[in-house]
Amino acid sequence: MDRELSDGGGAIAPRLPPAVGPGGPCRRAEPGAPDYLERHYWWAYVRPGAVRLWERQWLINLVLLGNYRRLGVAVREALSGGLDGRNLQIACCYGSLTVDLARAVAAAGGSLDVIDVLPVQLDNLGAKLWAGAPVNCVCMDSGALAYPDASFDQVLLFFLLHEQPPDMRQQTMREALRVLKPGGTIVVADYGPPARWHPLRALILPLLRFLEPFARDFWRFELAQILPSQCGGPGWRKRRLFGGLYQLLVRQG
């Protein structure tokens, strides 16, 4: 996807795709679902029937073993200092997280951009938002964000990286850091290596390994080890949740 950045590093005003209003359709020709999404996640994200099946709060909470609300609260707390600015969520997610975040952004007087490569996901999010929500929903590849450098005060990635192949994962993080303003906040919520004593380790991980073919490293290594160039530097702090099965990584400044 064309980012429209100059060769010398100076940002040129990008041709951003039209925003999707609450409940409205995605109004640009989509780049097409990446091959790995079609092959491995057609049942979860790509097909309209999959969206209708999975867009249930109780079901997503079940998938996260009862931790959806706790993770959402942790994300909003981590982002609370900059909600009055320009915020970016990279990739849609099921459940109320984005709507709750949009409410917090609206109360603070900020704005929220949500990008996703799948129009069906953007349409689903638009149907959950209220009229006048300060949210721009944009069809865009996470590995080639059509925004200039340093465009956002805060960036969120919520359970996205573990679903991407390693090369795509690295490019997504590079882009997330590129569009983050100096001094801004980036939040990554995802799986982590659970403690050896975790009671669900032997029960849950075999199932997750079957459903999440690119996530194996997340249950063995820290994110700083998985993405050392992007997440291994100073300034990152980590919060472990549910015995380490989930992690929240935050970098400010």
Stockholm file with secondary structure:
# STOCKHOLM 1.0

chainA/1-253         MDRELSDGGGAIAPRLPPAVGPGGPCRRAEPGAPDYLERHYWWAYVRPGAVRLWERQWLINLVLLGNYRRLGVAVREALSGGLDGRNLQIACCYGSLTVDLARAVAAAGGSLDVIDVLPVQLDNLGAKLWAGAPVNCVCMDSGALAYPDASFDQVLLFFLLHEQPPDMRQQTMREALRVLKPGGTIVVADYGPPARWHPLRALILPLLRFLEPFARDFWRFELAQILPSQCGGPGWRKRRLFGGLYQLLVRQG
#=GR chainA/1-253 SS CCCCBCTTSCBCCCCCCCCBCTTCCCCSCCCCCCHHHHHHSIIIIISHHHHHHHCCHHHHHHHTTTCHHHHHHHHHHHHGGGTTSEEEEESCCSSSHHHHHHHHHHHHTCEEEEEESCHHHHHHHHHHSCTTCSEEEEECCTTSCCSCTTCEEEEEEESCGGGSCHHHHHHHHHHHHHSEEEEEEEEEEEECCCCTTCTTHHHHHHHHHHHCTTCGGGGTSCHHHHSHHHHSSTTEEEEEETTTTEEEEEEEC
#=GC SS_cons         CCCCBCTTSCBCCCCCCCCBCTTCCCCSCCCCCCHHHHHHSIIIIISHHHHHHHCCHHHHHHHTTTCHHHHHHHHHHHHGGGTTSEEEEESCCSSSHHHHHHHHHHHHTCEEEEEESCHHHHHHHHHHSCTTCSEEEEECCTTSCCSCTTCEEEEEEESCGGGSCHHHHHHHHHHHHHSEEEEEEEEEEEECCCCTTCTTHHHHHHHHHHHCTTCGGGGTSCHHHHSHHHHSSTTEEEEEETTTTEEEEEEEC
//
